[in-house]
Amino acid sequence: MRSIFATFLFALLSVVPAAAAAGCNVEAGRGEALWSAQVGAGRLAPVGGVTACRSGAWSDPATWDGKAPQAGDSVHIPEGIAVTYDLKADAPLLDSVRVDGDLTLADGFDLRVGQGLLLILKSGSLTAGTETAPVSGRIAFGAGADIDVARDPHLEGIGLMAMGRVSLHGEAIEPFTVMTSAVKEGADRVTLEALPVGWAEGQRVVFDATRWIPYGNDPNDPRETYGSGYETDGTPSKGGYWRGDEAEVRRIEEIVREKGGRVTLTLDEPLTYEHAPDPVLAGTRWRLSNLDRSLVLTSSDYGTLHHRGHVMLMTSEADIRYAAFRGLGRTDKLHRAFDAELVEAMTPETNVKGRYPLHVHRAGGLPKRYGQPYDPVFIAYNVIEGAPGWGFAQHGSAADLHRNVAFDIFGSAFVAESGDEVGKWSENHAVRVVGVSRLIKDGADVGAFDLGRTGDGFWLQGRMVRMRDNSVSSCQHGAVWMPRGEYKKGLARVDATSLLQPASFRGRNKAAPNDPHILQLDGFEAYACREAIEVHKENALQNHDLHSVLRDVVGWQVGDGIALQYTGNYEVVNPRLRYAVGAKNVVGSAQNKQKRSIGILFGKNSIGLTLLGGEVHDFGNGLHDMSINDFAGKDKTRTEDEKRHAVLGTQFVDVDRPFVRGKKAFDPKDGSLIYSETLDPLPGAGALALTQDEVPVWHRKDRKTVPLRAEKTDGLGTYAYGSPAIYGMWATNAKGENVPWSLDHAVTNQSLRLALDRYGVYELDGGRVTLWSEWLTNRLNGEREKARVVFRLADDYQIKDKVVRHGALDLAAPPPPRKALPAIRVVSGQTLTVRPSLPEGVEPDGIDIAPYGTVSGGVYGEPILYRPDPDFTGEDSFPIYGRDPATGLTTRYIQRVEVVPAASPA
C-alpha cells in the first residue's frame, strides 16, 4: 500500500520543469522537479501557467514579464524568486499557486485560491507577517464548486498544503480572558478588570456555557443545526441527540474605560443565559473567548460541506500565531470517514479522512522515524470556528499548541491522531464540542480507525503529548486517552527515541502507543460536560513502574467525573469534582440521573489506581470500584497490595454513597482498598526502593522473557514486585508448552542486550553480571526514582567485544552524592541544550518532569533540551538522573532553570 505521505504527493507535484513565460529566463528548481518525478504528475498546482520572472511586487507586470496573473490562472513562483503579494479588495480568483521560491503576503492582502492548491514546496516559503511585523489579511479557498475528481482523485485540493517554511502572524490578541464571577441572564454589559490585549469594538466574543444540557433521546424533538449547515442528529440511540447548549456569541459594540484600569464591554444584544463559576467549588473559572483575528483563512463557500478548504502542514518550519481558521475542514465526523487511497469510486462528496481545518501531518522532527532533529511546529493564539470534523489535528508529529481556541466543533476539538505524537498542549480552550452518542471505544469506529467522534474537547490516541492547564466548556468528554485502533488503518507504533524514559520499553525499539505512561496532565478544567476525563487502554498491562499522574483535574457541572478503565498504575492527585446540580433539560428524572452519577470510576480491568486528596461533591456515587470481581480478581501475577486500589485523604461531600462496588455500598476500611483519611505515609511505608529477591541467571540459549522478582517499598508500604504472567491466562506455543499470555514487570532478552550496550559488564562473586535501571514510582505522591537491578550472566553467555568491561561491583557502595545543580539561564522563546554540572564521574541517565517543579517548559531526551512555554518567564525546574558507572547506582538531581525575557542577555 502506498504510504499516506506518498499518496498526498502523488497528485500534487509536477514532473515538468516550469515552462518559461515569454521572455522569462527561469525554470523550476531542478531538484524539486526531479524529486516530484518519483511520485507522479501533479494537477493541483501545476507549473507552466503564469510564472514569476524576477523578484518584486505581485501587482507589478514586470514581475511576470508584462502581465500579472488573472482570474483562473495557475501561478508559479520558481526557486530563487521572491514575490510580495500586495493585492487587496477584488483580487482575482486564481486556480492555484505553487511556490518553490518565496511568497510574502503584504499587510491588508486578499488572496483567493480556487479548486487547486496554495502549495509550498520544500524550497519555498509562505510569509504573512512576523512576530515583530504582524499583518492583517484573508486567504479564501475554493470556487464554490464541486471538486473535479478526474483532476483531483484523492480530494486533496481546495486549501493550503505546505512542505516548506510557513510563517503566519496576525496582530497580537489575547485569545480569552478568565472569568471568576457571574454575568447574569439579560445582561448587555460585561465589566473586566483590564482590557485584554488586542480586544476592540466590533469583535465577536463567545461566552462559555456553564450549565450542562444532557443529550436527548427523542428523534422527533426539534434538532439544533450545526455551524456547517447540517443536522447534528448523531445516531438513533437513546441519548443520541444534541439539544443545544448555553454558549453565546455576541459582538462588542462599545468599550468604556473606567478608573483603575477596569473596562466595560457593551454587547450588541442581551445575554439569554447566566454564565457563572460553580458556587460550591472554590476557584472555578469560565472563559470569555475572542473569535476574531486580523489574519483569516476561510472557505469561499463554507455552507456546502464538500466545497470547503483545508490546511495541511507537512513541515517542521511552521510557526502560526494569531490566525483565525473559519469555515474550514470537510472531513465529516458525523458519518463514517474513509482513507482516500482505499476508496474505489470517489465522488466530490466522498467523506475522506485528513481534510481538517488545521492539520499538522508528520512534521516537527520526530526522532529517528523521519531522520529529523526535534523541532516542534508552533501553533499559538489561533482560533478555529465551525468545523464538521475535528479542529486542531496533530498527526504523527511534534508540535506545541498554546492558548488556542476551538469553537463549534463536531467530533473532537484537539486531536493527537495516530498515537506517536509528542510535544505539549498548554492553556488551550474548547467551547461547544458536539459528537455522536456512542461509546468512545465503539467497535466499528475502532475497526475503521475513525475515532474522536464523540464530542471530546481533547482526544489523545497516544500518551506522550504533555497537557498543562487546558480547559473545555460544553462537551461530552473533556479529555480522552484511548490508544486503540488498527495499525494497518493508521494507528502508529511508538519509537523509543520519542520517550523521556526510553528504558521503560525494556530494550524494545518500538512499542504500542498504550505502553508509555501518560507523560503529563497538570491542571485541567471541564464544565458543562457529560464527563471530565476518560481513559481506556486495551488492558492494564504496563510492564514498567512509571505511573500516570493526573494532577489538579477540576470538573464542575459535569454528569460524571473521572473514569479509568482497562488500565493500571495511576495517581489521581487533588481532583476537585462536582455534579451538575441544576442541569437543564435533564431527560427523565433529574433525581435518578444524579443518583446514578459517578465521581471517580475505577473501572473494569483496572489495577493499582490511587486517589490522593481532593474533593468530590454531590454525585450519587463517590468512588465506584468495578474492578474487584473482574480483572483484579483474575490477575494471579501481582500481590494483593500491588494490584489493590488506594484512596487517601479524599473528601466526599453530599455524596449519597461515597464507596460503591457493583450495586452495593461498602466500607473502605474492609481491606479491599488501601485506605486512609489522610495523606500521611501508611504503616510499613518507607523510602522508595527496590530489593531483589533473587538474581536471574541468563544462559546463551535463553531467548525468553525473565520475570523481575523483587520487593518494592514506597509511601503505601512494602510488597512483592513482579511476576511472570498477567490475566492468569496461558497460551500454548509451537512446542505445545504452556507460556504466559503476556508479561508484566519482566525483562526481555532485548532488555539484556540494551543493558550490556549501555551499562557494560561487571565482576561479582567470581562471575559476570550486568545491570538494569528500573524506574519506580511512589504511589503516595507520584515521585520517581531509578533502582539498580542485577542480572548474572552464565559462563556460556557470549558478550560482544564492544561491551565495556568494568571491574568488581561493590553492592555496598553508596549512590552518587547529592548536590544542588547550578541554575541555567534561557531566553524566552529559545531552546537550550542542557549540559548538567553533575558530580565528577557521574553520567546523565535520564530526565523526568513533574512533580519536582513547575515544568513550564518542554523537556526532551538525548541530548537534553529545554524549551520554555510561550509567555513564561521566571523559575522552572526538572529532574536529571545521574548514574555512577562504577556502581550502577543513580541519584536524582534537580536542574533549576531561569527563563528571562527576550530582551535580557542569556
C-alpha positions, 0 to 999 in steps of 0.5 A: 500500500502506498504510504499516506505521505506518498499518496498526498504527493502523488497528485500534487507535484509536477514532473515538468520543469516550469515552462518559461513565460515569454521572455522569462529566463527561469525554470523550476528548481531542478531538484524539486522537479526531479524529486516530484518525478518519483511520485507522479504528475501533479494537477493541483498546482501545476507549473507552466501557467503564469510564472514569476520572472524576477523578484518584486511586487505581485501587482507589478507586470514586470514581475511576470514579464508584462502581465500579472496573473488573472482570474483562473490562472495557475501561478508559479513562483520558481526557486530563487524568486521572491514575490510580495503579494500586495493585492487587496479588495477584488483580487482575482480568483486564481486556480492555484499557486505553487511556490518553490521560491518565496511568497510574502503576503503584504499587510491588508492582502486578499488572496483567493485560491480556487479548486487547486492548491496554495502549495509550498514546496520544500524550497519555498516559503509562505510569509504573512507577517512576523512576530515583530511585523504582524499583518492583517489579511484573508486567504479564501479557498475554493470556487464554490464548486464541486471538486473535479475528481478526474483532476483531483482523485484523492480530494486533496485540493481546495486549501493550503498544503505546505512542505516548506517554511510557513510563517503566519502572524496576525496582530497580537490578541489575547485569545480569552480572558478568565472569568471568576464571577457571574454575568447574569441572564439579560445582561448587555454589559460585561465589566473586566478588570483590564482590557485584554490585549488586542480586544476592540469594538466590533469583535465577536466574543463567545461566552462559555456555557456553564450549565450542562444540557444532557443529550436527548433521546427523542428523534422527533424533538426539534434538532439544533443545526450545526455551524456547517449547515447540517443536522447534528442528529448523531445516531438513533440511540437513546441519548443520541441527540444534541439539544443545544447548549448555553454558549453565546456569541455576541459582538462588542459594540462599545468599550468604556474605560473606567478608573483603575484600569477596569473596562466595560464591554457593551454587547450588541444584544442581551445575554439569554443565559447566566454564565457563572463559576460553580458556587460550591467549588472554590476557584472555578473559572469560565472563559470569555473567548475572542473569535476574531483575528486580523489574519483569516483563512476561510472557505469561499463557500463554507455552507456546502460541506464538500466545497470547503478548504483545508490546511495541511502542514507537512513541515517542521518550519511552521510557526502560526500565531494569531490566525483565525481558521473559519469555515474550514475542514470537510472531513465529516465526523458525523458519518463514517470517514474513509482513507482516500487511497482505499476508496474505489469510486470517489465522488466530490462528496466522498467523506475522506479522512485528513481534510481538517481545518488545521492539520499538522501531518508528520512534521516537527522532527520526530526522532529517528522515524523521519531522520529529523532533529526535534523541532516542534511546529508552533501553533499559538493564539489561533482560533478555529470556528465551525468545523464538521470534523475535528479542529486542531489535528496533530498527526504523527508529529511534534508540535506545541499548541498554546492558548488556542481556541476551538469553537463549534466543533463536531467530533473532537476539538484537539486531536493527537491522531495516530498515537506517536505524537509528542510535544505539549498542549498548554492553556488551550480552550474548547467551547461547544464540542458536539459528537455522536452518542456512542461509546468512545471505544465503539467497535466499528469506529475502532475497526475503521480507525475513525475515532474522536467522534464523540464530542471530546474537547481533547482526544489523545490516541497516544500518551506522550503529548504533555497537557498543562492547564487546558480547559473545555466548556460544553462537551461530552468528554473533556479529555480522552486517552484511548490508544486503540485502533488498527495499525494497518488503518493508521494507528502508529507504533511508538519509537523509543527515541520519542520517550523521556524514559526510553528504558521503560520499553525494556530494550524494545525499539518500538512499542504500542502507543498504550505502553508509555505512561501518560507523560503529563496532565497538570491542571485541567478544567471541564464544565458543562460536560457529560464527563471530565476525563476518560481513559481506556487502554486495551488492558492494564498491562504496563510492564514498567513502574512509571505511573500516570499522574493526573494532577489538579483535574477540576470538573464542575457541572459535569454528569460524571467525573473521572473514569479509568478503565482497562488500565493500571498504575495511576495517581489521581492527585487533588481532583476537585469534582462536582455534579451538575446540580441544576442541569437543564433539560435533564431527560427523565428524572433529574433525581435518578440521573444524579443518583446514578452519577459517578465521581471517580470510576475505577473501572473494569480491568483496572489495577493499582489506581490511587486517589490522593486528596481532593474533593468530590461533591454531590454525585450519587456515587463517590468512588465506584470500584468495578474492578474487584470481581473482574480483572483484579480478581483474575490477575494471579501475577501481582500481590494483593497490595500491588494490584489493590486500589488506594484512596487517601485523604479524599473528601466526599461531600453530599455524596449519597454513597461515597464507596460503591462496588457493583450495586452495593455500598461498602466500607473502605476500611474492609481491606479491599482498598488501601485506605486512609483519611489522610495523606500521611505515609501508611504503616510499613511505608518507607523510602522508595526502593527496590530489593531483589529477591533473587538474581536471574541467571541468563544462559546463551540459549535463553531467548525468553522473557525473565520475570523481575522478582523483587520487593518494592517499598514506597509511601503505601508500604512494602510488597512483592514486585513482579511476576511472570504472567498477567490475566492468569491466562496461558497460551500454548506455543509451537512446542505445545508448552504452556507460556504466559499470555503476556508479561508484566514487570519482566525483562526481555532478552532485548532488555539484556542486550540494551543493558550490556550496550549501555551499562557494560559488564561487571565482576561479582562473586567470581562471575559476570553480571550486568545491570538494569535501571528500573524506574519506580514510582511512589504511589503516595505522591507520584515521585520517581526514582531509578533502582539498580537491578542485577542480572548474572550472566552464565559462563556460556553467555557470549558478550560482544567485544564492544561491551565495556568491561568494568571491574568488581561491583561493590553492592555496598557502595553508596549512590552518587552524592547529592548536590544542588545543580547550578541554575541555567539561564534561557531566553524566552522563546529559545531552546537550550541544550542542557549540559548538567554540572553533575558530580565528577564521574557521574553520567546523565541517565535520564530526565523526568518532569513533574512533580519536582517543579513547575515544568513550564517548559518542554523537556526532551531526551538525548541530548537534553533540551529545554524549551520554555512555554510561550509567555513564561518567564521566571523559575522552572525546574526538572529532574536529571538522573545521574548514574555512577558507572562504577556502581550502577547506582543513580541519584536524582538531581534537580536542574533549576532553570531561569527563563528571562525575557527576550530582551535580557542577555542569556 
